[in-house]
Amino acid sequence: MPEPETEAAFAPRFEPDERWVPADERRFGLDRRTLRPTLTVFALVFVMSVVLPVINATVPYHDLVRAGDVMEIEGDVTFVPEADWGITSGVRAGHAPLSGAYPATATVEHGAVKFTLRTGTFHGDADTLVDQIEKTSDALNSGRGVHVTGAPVTIVTGQGQQGATVRVTGPHTAGVIAAFVFGSRGVEAVATGPSDAGAEPTTAVLRMIDSISHIGEGKK
């Protein structure tokens, strides 16, 4: 009969899996060493996806449009933004940066409604520019099903500049794209907002489009 010491020597030893965590290192069944980093990631996701959007929606814009303000972008192109809208990019006419060159883009927002005016070198007519905007606009390539509805329609600004405009629609989004060509410079206006925004934001957007002008035209 084998001695107890001999039996113990031949007994199989427990070899835990490399992923096994001792009981004193677990909490609620989870590895305590990974619990804190996991909670930190969840907290960060919550802040980015929930807290920050709520803050952005409730905190007023730092730079509000005042009556009489005019926004200017590269190429002597201007428009009159709506009073009390927030300026999120761009500068007012007469306040060029130290470089002396105005930016190529200006954006104003009011709640969920956003109006952006952009300019750049372009060779073609307004209808061709609308087609290009449709392919490159962030509003139409956001993955939210936003698309152009219908064919371009002729539009004339208060300065007498002729351009083209099309409607933009989506499941929860509506808006308009307007395009103008001043010589070799293309100008695009893109406005989007909730489909149930109402008539007031729509009227405000149309007024801003109507106010688009080319300073060089007045100097001729």
MIDOSE-1310 file (N, C-alpha, C; in nm, 2 decimals, decimal comma, always signed):
residues 220
mpep	+0,09/-0,12/+0,00/+0,00/+0,00/+0,00/+0,09/+0,12/+0,00; +0,07/+0,21/-0,10/+0,16/+0,33/-0,11/+0,14/+0,42/+0,01; +0,25/+0,49/+0,05/+0,24/+0,58/+0,15/+0,17/+0,71/+0,11; +0,10/+0,78/+0,20/+0,03/+0,91/+0,16/+0,12/+1,01/+0,09
etea	+0,25/+1,01/+0,13/+0,34/+1,11/+0,07/+0,35/+1,07/-0,08; +0,36/+0,94/-0,11/+0,37/+0,90/-0,25/+0,25/+0,93/-0,33; +0,13/+0,91/-0,27/+0,01/+0,95/-0,35/+0,01/+1,10/-0,38; +0,04/+1,18/-0,28/+0,04/+1,32/-0,30/+0,14/+1,36/-0,41
afap	+0,25/+1,29/-0,42/+0,35/+1,33/-0,52/+0,30/+1,30/-0,66; +0,21/+1,20/-0,68/+0,16/+1,17/-0,81/+0,03/+1,23/-0,84; -0,03/+1,30/-0,74/-0,16/+1,37/-0,77/-0,14/+1,48/-0,87; -0,24/+1,50/-0,97/-0,23/+1,60/-1,07/-0,24/+1,74/-1,01
rfep	-0,15/+1,83/-1,06/-0,15/+1,97/-1,01/-0,25/+2,05/-1,09; -0,31/+2,15/-1,02/-0,40/+2,24/-1,08/-0,32/+2,35/-1,16; -0,34/+2,36/-1,29/-0,28/+2,46/-1,37/-0,38/+2,55/-1,43; -0,40/+2,67/-1,37/-0,51/+2,76/-1,42/-0,48/+2,81/-1,56
derw	-0,58/+2,85/-1,63/-0,57/+2,92/-1,76/-0,50/+3,05/-1,74; -0,43/+3,10/-1,84/-0,36/+3,23/-1,82/-0,45/+3,34/-1,80; -0,58/+3,32/-1,84/-0,68/+3,43/-1,82/-0,75/+3,42/-1,69; -0,73/+3,31/-1,61/-0,79/+3,29/-1,48/-0,75/+3,40/-1,38
vpad	-0,85/+3,46/-1,31/-0,83/+3,56/-1,21/-0,86/+3,51/-1,08; -0,77/+3,51/-0,98/-0,80/+3,47/-0,84/-0,92/+3,54/-0,78; -0,99/+3,47/-0,69/-1,11/+3,52/-0,63/-1,09/+3,66/-0,56; -0,97/+3,67/-0,50/-0,95/+3,80/-0,43/-0,92/+3,91/-0,52
errf	-0,91/+3,88/-0,65/-0,88/+3,99/-0,75/-1,01/+4,02/-0,83; -1,12/+3,96/-0,80/-1,24/+3,98/-0,87/-1,34/+4,06/-0,79; -1,43/+4,14/-0,86/-1,54/+4,21/-0,80/-1,65/+4,21/-0,89; -1,77/+4,15/-0,84/-1,89/+4,13/-0,92/-1,86/+4,04/-1,04
gldr	-1,76/+3,95/-1,02/-1,73/+3,86/-1,12/-1,63/+3,91/-1,23; -1,58/+4,04/-1,21/-1,50/+4,10/-1,30/-1,36/+4,12/-1,24; -1,26/+4,12/-1,33/-1,12/+4,15/-1,29/-1,11/+4,29/-1,24; -1,07/+4,31/-1,11/-1,06/+4,44/-1,05/-0,96/+4,53/-1,12
rtlr	-0,86/+4,46/-1,18/-0,75/+4,53/-1,25/-0,80/+4,60/-1,38; -0,91/+4,55/-1,44/-0,96/+4,61/-1,56/-1,09/+4,68/-1,53; -1,14/+4,68/-1,41/-1,27/+4,74/-1,38/-1,26/+4,89/-1,40; -1,16/+4,95/-1,34/-1,15/+5,10/-1,34/-1,13/+5,15/-1,48
ptlt	-1,04/+5,10/-1,56/-1,03/+5,15/-1,70/-1,15/+5,13/-1,78; -1,23/+5,02/-1,76/-1,36/+5,00/-1,83/-1,46/+5,11/-1,79; -1,47/+5,14/-1,66/-1,56/+5,24/-1,62/-1,52/+5,38/-1,67; -1,39/+5,40/-1,68/-1,34/+5,53/-1,73/-1,38/+5,55/-1,88
vfal	-1,37/+5,44/-1,96/-1,41/+5,45/-2,10/-1,56/+5,47/-2,11; -1,64/+5,40/-2,03/-1,79/+5,42/-2,03/-1,82/+5,57/-1,99; -1,75/+5,62/-1,89/-1,78/+5,76/-1,85/-1,75/+5,86/-1,96; -1,64/+5,83/-2,03/-1,60/+5,92/-2,14/-1,70/+5,92/-2,26
vfvm	-1,74/+5,80/-2,29/-1,85/+5,78/-2,39/-1,97/+5,86/-2,36; -2,01/+5,85/-2,23/-2,13/+5,91/-2,18/-2,12/+6,06/-2,20; -2,01/+6,12/-2,16/-1,98/+6,26/-2,16/-1,99/+6,31/-2,31; -1,92/+6,24/-2,40/-1,91/+6,28/-2,54/-2,04/+6,27/-2,61
svvl	-2,12/+6,17/-2,58/-2,25/+6,14/-2,65/-2,37/+6,20/-2,59; -2,37/+6,23/-2,46/-2,49/+6,28/-2,40/-2,46/+6,42/-2,33; -2,36/+6,43/-2,25/-2,34/+6,55/-2,18/-2,31/+6,67/-2,27; -2,21/+6,66/-2,35/-2,16/+6,77/-2,44/-2,27/+6,82/-2,53
pvin	-2,35/+6,73/-2,60/-2,46/+6,78/-2,68/-2,56/+6,86/-2,60; -2,59/+6,82/-2,48/-2,68/+6,89/-2,40/-2,63/+7,03/-2,36; -2,50/+7,03/-2,33/-2,44/+7,16/-2,30/-2,44/+7,25/-2,42; -2,40/+7,20/-2,53/-2,40/+7,28/-2,65/-2,54/+7,34/-2,69
atvp	-2,64/+7,26/-2,66/-2,77/+7,30/-2,69/-2,83/+7,41/-2,59; -2,77/+7,42/-2,47/-2,82/+7,51/-2,37/-2,73/+7,63/-2,36; -2,60/+7,62/-2,39/-2,51/+7,74/-2,37/-2,53/+7,83/-2,49; -2,55/+7,96/-2,47/-2,56/+8,05/-2,58/-2,43/+8,07/-2,66
yhdl	-2,44/+8,11/-2,79/-2,32/+8,13/-2,87/-2,24/+8,25/-2,81; -2,11/+8,24/-2,82/-2,02/+8,34/-2,77/-2,03/+8,47/-2,86; -2,06/+8,45/-2,98/-2,05/+8,56/-3,08/-2,19/+8,57/-3,15; -2,27/+8,66/-3,11/-2,41/+8,67/-3,17/-2,41/+8,78/-3,28
vrag	-2,48/+8,76/-3,38/-2,50/+8,86/-3,49/-2,58/+8,98/-3,43; -2,53/+9,10/-3,46/-2,60/+9,22/-3,43/-2,66/+9,28/-3,55; -2,77/+9,35/-3,54/-2,83/+9,41/-3,65/-2,73/+9,50/-3,73; -2,73/+9,49/-3,86/-2,63/+9,56/-3,94/-2,50/+9,49/-3,97
dvme	-2,48/+9,38/-3,90/-2,35/+9,30/-3,93/-2,35/+9,25/-4,07; -2,24/+9,24/-4,13/-2,22/+9,18/-4,26/-2,10/+9,09/-4,25; -2,12/+8,97/-4,30/-2,01/+8,87/-4,30/-1,94/+8,87/-4,44; -1,81/+8,86/-4,44/-1,73/+8,86/-4,56/-1,64/+8,74/-4,57
iegd	-1,64/+8,68/-4,69/-1,55/+8,57/-4,71/-1,45/+8,60/-4,83; -1,37/+8,51/-4,86/-1,26/+8,53/-4,96/-1,33/+8,57/-5,09; -1,26/+8,66/-5,17/-1,31/+8,70/-5,30/-1,41/+8,81/-5,30; -1,42/+8,89/-5,19/-1,51/+9,00/-5,19/-1,65/+8,96/-5,19
vtfv	-1,68/+8,85/-5,13/-1,82/+8,80/-5,13/-1,88/+8,82/-4,99; -2,00/+8,88/-4,98/-2,06/+8,91/-4,85/-2,20/+8,86/-4,84; -2,25/+8,85/-4,72/-2,39/+8,83/-4,69/-2,43/+8,89/-4,56; -2,56/+8,91/-4,54/-2,61/+8,97/-4,42/-2,67/+8,86/-4,33
pead	-2,61/+8,83/-4,22/-2,66/+8,72/-4,14/-2,78/+8,77/-4,06; -2,86/+8,68/-4,01/-2,98/+8,72/-3,93/-2,94/+8,76/-3,79; -3,00/+8,86/-3,74/-2,97/+8,91/-3,60/-3,00/+8,80/-3,50; -2,91/+8,79/-3,40/-2,93/+8,70/-3,29/-2,89/+8,55/-3,33
wgit	-2,85/+8,53/-3,45/-2,79/+8,40/-3,48/-2,65/+8,39/-3,43; -2,60/+8,27/-3,41/-2,46/+8,26/-3,36/-2,36/+8,24/-3,47; -2,25/+8,32/-3,46/-2,14/+8,30/-3,56/-2,05/+8,20/-3,51; -2,04/+8,09/-3,58/-1,95/+7,97/-3,54/-1,82/+7,97/-3,62
sgvr	-1,82/+8,04/-3,74/-1,70/+8,05/-3,81/-1,71/+8,17/-3,91; -1,59/+8,23/-3,94/-1,59/+8,34/-4,03/-1,58/+8,47/-3,95; -1,57/+8,58/-4,03/-1,55/+8,71/-3,96/-1,64/+8,82/-4,03; -1,66/+8,92/-3,96/-1,74/+9,03/-4,01/-1,66/+9,11/-4,12
agha	-1,73/+9,18/-4,21/-1,67/+9,27/-4,31/-1,60/+9,38/-4,23; -1,48/+9,41/-4,28/-1,40/+9,52/-4,21/-1,32/+9,47/-4,10; -1,32/+9,34/-4,07/-1,24/+9,28/-3,96/-1,16/+9,16/-4,01; -1,09/+9,19/-4,12/-1,00/+9,08/-4,17/-0,90/+9,04/-4,08
plsg	-0,85/+8,91/-4,08/-0,75/+8,87/-3,99/-0,62/+8,94/-4,02; -0,52/+8,93/-3,93/-0,39/+9,00/-3,95/-0,33/+8,97/-4,08; -0,35/+8,85/-4,14/-0,30/+8,82/-4,27/-0,36/+8,91/-4,38; -0,47/+8,97/-4,36/-0,54/+9,05/-4,46/-0,63/+8,98/-4,55
aypa	-0,63/+8,84/-4,54/-0,71/+8,76/-4,62/-0,83/+8,71/-4,55; -0,95/+8,72/-4,60/-1,07/+8,67/-4,54/-1,08/+8,52/-4,56; -1,14/+8,45/-4,46/-1,15/+8,30/-4,48/-1,24/+8,27/-4,59; -1,23/+8,14/-4,64/-1,32/+8,10/-4,75/-1,46/+8,06/-4,71
tatv	-1,48/+8,05/-4,58/-1,61/+8,00/-4,53/-1,66/+8,08/-4,41; -1,79/+8,10/-4,40/-1,85/+8,16/-4,29/-1,98/+8,08/-4,25; -2,00/+8,06/-4,13/-2,12/+7,98/-4,08/-2,19/+8,05/-3,97; -2,32/+8,06/-3,98/-2,40/+8,10/-3,87/-2,51/+8,00/-3,84
ehga	-2,55/+7,99/-3,71/-2,64/+7,89/-3,67/-2,75/+7,95/-3,57; -2,86/+7,89/-3,57/-2,97/+7,92/-3,48/-3,04/+7,80/-3,44; -3,01/+7,75/-3,32/-3,06/+7,62/-3,28/-3,00/+7,51/-3,36; -3,09/+7,43/-3,43/-3,04/+7,32/-3,51/-3,03/+7,36/-3,66
vkft	-3,06/+7,49/-3,69/-3,05/+7,54/-3,83/-2,92/+7,60/-3,85; -2,86/+7,56/-3,96/-2,72/+7,60/-3,99/-2,71/+7,65/-4,14; -2,64/+7,77/-4,15/-2,63/+7,83/-4,28/-2,48/+7,85/-4,30; -2,42/+7,80/-4,41/-2,28/+7,81/-4,44/-2,27/+7,87/-4,58
lrtg	-2,18/+7,97/-4,60/-2,14/+8,03/-4,73/-2,00/+8,00/-4,75; -1,97/+7,94/-4,87/-1,83/+7,90/-4,90/-1,80/+7,95/-5,04; -1,67/+7,98/-5,07/-1,63/+8,02/-5,20/-1,50/+7,96/-5,24; -1,47/+7,96/-5,37/-1,35/+7,90/-5,42/-1,34/+7,92/-5,57
tfhg	-1,23/+7,90/-5,63/-1,21/+7,91/-5,77/-1,30/+7,81/-5,84; -1,37/+7,85/-5,95/-1,46/+7,76/-6,02/-1,48/+7,81/-6,16; -1,48/+7,72/-6,26/-1,50/+7,75/-6,40/-1,62/+7,67/-6,44; -1,73/+7,74/-6,47/-1,85/+7,67/-6,51/-1,97/+7,76/-6,47
dadt	-2,09/+7,71/-6,49/-2,21/+7,79/-6,45/-2,27/+7,74/-6,32; -2,37/+7,81/-6,28/-2,43/+7,78/-6,15/-2,49/+7,64/-6,14; -2,55/+7,59/-6,25/-2,61/+7,46/-6,25/-2,50/+7,35/-6,23; -2,38/+7,37/-6,30/-2,27/+7,28/-6,28/-2,22/+7,28/-6,14
lvdq	-2,22/+7,40/-6,08/-2,17/+7,41/-5,94/-2,26/+7,34/-5,84; -2,39/+7,35/-5,87/-2,49/+7,27/-5,79/-2,46/+7,12/-5,79; -2,43/+7,07/-5,91/-2,39/+6,93/-5,92/-2,27/+6,90/-5,84; -2,17/+6,98/-5,84/-2,05/+6,96/-5,77/-2,08/+6,96/-5,62
iekt	-2,16/+7,06/-5,58/-2,19/+7,07/-5,43/-2,26/+6,94/-5,39; -2,35/+6,89/-5,47/-2,43/+6,77/-5,44/-2,33/+6,65/-5,41; -2,22/+6,65/-5,48/-2,12/+6,54/-5,46/-2,03/+6,56/-5,35; -2,00/+6,68/-5,31/-1,90/+6,71/-5,21/-1,95/+6,77/-5,08
sdal	-2,08/+6,81/-5,07/-2,13/+6,87/-4,95/-2,13/+6,77/-4,83; -2,09/+6,82/-4,71/-2,10/+6,74/-4,59/-2,24/+6,71/-4,56; -2,33/+6,80/-4,58/-2,47/+6,78/-4,55/-2,53/+6,66/-4,63; -2,48/+6,64/-4,75/-2,53/+6,53/-4,83/-2,45/+6,40/-4,82
nsgr	-2,34/+6,41/-4,75/-2,26/+6,29/-4,74/-2,24/+6,25/-4,59; -2,35/+6,28/-4,51/-2,34/+6,25/-4,37/-2,39/+6,12/-4,33; -2,44/+6,04/-4,42/-2,49/+5,91/-4,39/-2,63/+5,91/-4,33; -2,70/+6,02/-4,34/-2,83/+6,04/-4,28/-2,94/+6,03/-4,38
gvhv	-2,91/+5,99/-4,50/-3,01/+5,98/-4,61/-3,06/+6,12/-4,67; -2,97/+6,22/-4,65/-3,01/+6,35/-4,70/-2,97/+6,36/-4,85; -3,06/+6,41/-4,93/-3,03/+6,41/-5,08/-3,10/+6,53/-5,14; -3,06/+6,57/-5,26/-3,12/+6,67/-5,34/-3,25/+6,63/-5,40
tgap	-3,35/+6,72/-5,39/-3,49/+6,68/-5,45/-3,52/+6,78/-5,56; -3,54/+6,72/-5,68/-3,58/+6,80/-5,79/-3,47/+6,86/-5,87; -3,50/+6,94/-5,97/-3,40/+7,00/-6,06/-3,37/+7,14/-6,01; -3,25/+7,19/-6,05/-3,22/+7,33/-6,00/-3,32/+7,43/-6,06
vtiv	-3,34/+7,53/-5,98/-3,43/+7,64/-6,01/-3,35/+7,77/-6,01; -3,38/+7,86/-6,11/-3,31/+7,99/-6,11/-3,35/+8,08/-5,99; -3,25/+8,15/-5,94/-3,27/+8,24/-5,83/-3,19/+8,37/-5,86; -3,25/+8,48/-5,81/-3,18/+8,61/-5,83/-3,17/+8,68/-5,70
tgqg	-3,05/+8,72/-5,66/-3,03/+8,79/-5,53/-3,08/+8,94/-5,54; -3,08/+9,00/-5,43/-3,11/+9,14/-5,43/-3,02/+9,23/-5,51; -2,89/+9,19/-5,53/-2,80/+9,26/-5,61/-2,82/+9,23/-5,75; -2,91/+9,14/-5,79/-2,93/+9,11/-5,93/-2,84/+8,99/-5,98
qqga	-2,77/+8,92/-5,89/-2,69/+8,81/-5,93/-2,78/+8,69/-5,95; -2,76/+8,62/-6,06/-2,84/+8,51/-6,10/-2,77/+8,38/-6,06; -2,84/+8,29/-6,00/-2,78/+8,16/-5,96/-2,88/+8,05/-5,97; -2,85/+7,94/-5,91/-2,94/+7,82/-5,91/-2,96/+7,77/-5,77
tvrv	-3,07/+7,71/-5,74/-3,10/+7,66/-5,61/-3,18/+7,53/-5,62; -3,15/+7,44/-5,52/-3,22/+7,31/-5,52/-3,26/+7,28/-5,37; -3,36/+7,21/-5,35/-3,41/+7,17/-5,22/-3,33/+7,05/-5,17; -3,31/+7,04/-5,04/-3,25/+6,92/-4,98/-3,34/+6,86/-4,88
tgph	-3,36/+6,73/-4,88/-3,45/+6,66/-4,79/-3,39/+6,54/-4,73; -3,44/+6,49/-4,62/-3,40/+6,37/-4,56/-3,51/+6,32/-4,46; -3,48/+6,21/-4,39/-3,58/+6,16/-4,30/-3,62/+6,26/-4,19; -3,53/+6,34/-4,14/-3,56/+6,44/-4,04/-3,49/+6,57/-4,07
tagv	-3,45/+6,59/-4,20/-3,38/+6,71/-4,23/-3,44/+6,77/-4,36; -3,43/+6,91/-4,36/-3,47/+6,98/-4,48/-3,38/+7,10/-4,50; -3,37/+7,15/-4,62/-3,28/+7,26/-4,64/-3,28/+7,30/-4,79; -3,18/+7,38/-4,82/-3,16/+7,44/-4,95/-3,02/+7,46/-4,98
iaaf	-2,98/+7,44/-5,11/-2,85/+7,47/-5,16/-2,86/+7,58/-5,27; -2,78/+7,68/-5,26/-2,78/+7,78/-5,37/-2,64/+7,80/-5,42; -2,63/+7,82/-5,55/-2,50/+7,84/-5,61/-2,49/+7,96/-5,70; -2,38/+8,03/-5,70/-2,36/+8,15/-5,78/-2,22/+8,14/-5,84
vfgs	-2,20/+8,20/-5,95/-2,07/+8,21/-6,01/-2,04/+8,36/-6,04; -1,94/+8,41/-5,98/-1,89/+8,55/-6,00/-1,76/+8,54/-6,07; -1,76/+8,56/-6,20/-1,64/+8,55/-6,28/-1,59/+8,41/-6,27; -1,47/+8,39/-6,22/-1,40/+8,26/-6,20/-1,42/+8,21/-6,06
rgve	-1,51/+8,27/-5,98/-1,53/+8,23/-5,84/-1,67/+8,17/-5,82; -1,67/+8,05/-5,76/-1,79/+7,99/-5,73/-1,83/+8,02/-5,59; -1,96/+8,04/-5,56/-2,01/+8,06/-5,43/-2,12/+7,97/-5,40; -2,11/+7,90/-5,29/-2,22/+7,80/-5,25/-2,27/+7,83/-5,11
avat	-2,40/+7,83/-5,10/-2,47/+7,84/-4,97/-2,55/+7,72/-4,94; -2,52/+7,66/-4,83/-2,59/+7,54/-4,79/-2,66/+7,56/-4,65; -2,79/+7,54/-4,65/-2,86/+7,56/-4,52/-2,94/+7,43/-4,49; -2,93/+7,38/-4,37/-3,00/+7,26/-4,33/-3,05/+7,28/-4,19
gpsd	-3,16/+7,20/-4,16/-3,22/+7,21/-4,03/-3,32/+7,10/-4,02; -3,39/+7,09/-3,90/-3,49/+6,99/-3,88/-3,61/+7,01/-3,98; -3,67/+6,91/-4,03/-3,78/+6,92/-4,13/-3,90/+6,99/-4,07; -3,91/+6,99/-3,94/-4,02/+7,06/-3,87/-3,98/+7,19/-3,81
agae	-3,88/+7,26/-3,87/-3,83/+7,38/-3,81/-3,93/+7,50/-3,82; -4,02/+7,49/-3,92/-4,12/+7,59/-3,93/-4,08/+7,70/-4,04; -4,17/+7,80/-4,05/-4,15/+7,89/-4,16/-4,05/+8,00/-4,13; -4,04/+8,04/-4,00/-3,95/+8,15/-3,96/-3,80/+8,12/-4,00
ptta	-3,74/+8,00/-3,97/-3,61/+7,98/-4,01/-3,59/+7,97/-4,16; -3,69/+7,92/-4,23/-3,69/+7,91/-4,38/-3,68/+8,05/-4,44; -3,76/+8,14/-4,38/-3,77/+8,28/-4,43/-3,63/+8,35/-4,40; -3,57/+8,32/-4,29/-3,45/+8,38/-4,25/-3,34/+8,33/-4,35
vlrm	-3,34/+8,21/-4,38/-3,24/+8,15/-4,47/-3,25/+8,22/-4,61; -3,37/+8,23/-4,66/-3,40/+8,29/-4,79/-3,35/+8,44/-4,79; -3,37/+8,51/-4,68/-3,32/+8,65/-4,67/-3,17/+8,65/-4,68; -3,10/+8,56/-4,61/-2,95/+8,55/-4,62/-2,90/+8,52/-4,76
idsi	-2,97/+8,43/-4,82/-2,93/+8,40/-4,96/-2,95/+8,52/-5,05; -3,06/+8,59/-5,03/-3,10/+8,71/-5,11/-2,99/+8,82/-5,09; -2,93/+8,82/-4,97/-2,83/+8,93/-4,94/-2,69/+8,90/-4,99; -2,67/+8,78/-5,05/-2,53/+8,75/-5,10/-2,50/+8,84/-5,21
shig	-2,38/+8,90/-5,20/-2,34/+9,00/-5,30/-2,19/+8,99/-5,32; -2,14/+9,04/-5,44/-2,00/+9,04/-5,48/-1,96/+9,18/-5,48; -1,88/+9,22/-5,38/-1,84/+9,36/-5,37/-1,78/+9,41/-5,50; -1,71/+9,33/-5,57/-1,64/+9,37/-5,70/-1,75/+9,42/-5,80
egkk	-1,87/+9,36/-5,79/-1,97/+9,40/-5,89/-2,01/+9,54/-5,88; -2,01/+9,59/-5,75/-2,05/+9,73/-5,73/-1,94/+9,83/-5,76; -1,82/+9,78/-5,78/-1,71/+9,87/-5,82/-1,69/+9,89/-5,97; -1,77/+9,81/-6,05/-1,75/+9,82/-6,19/-1,83/+9,94/-6,24
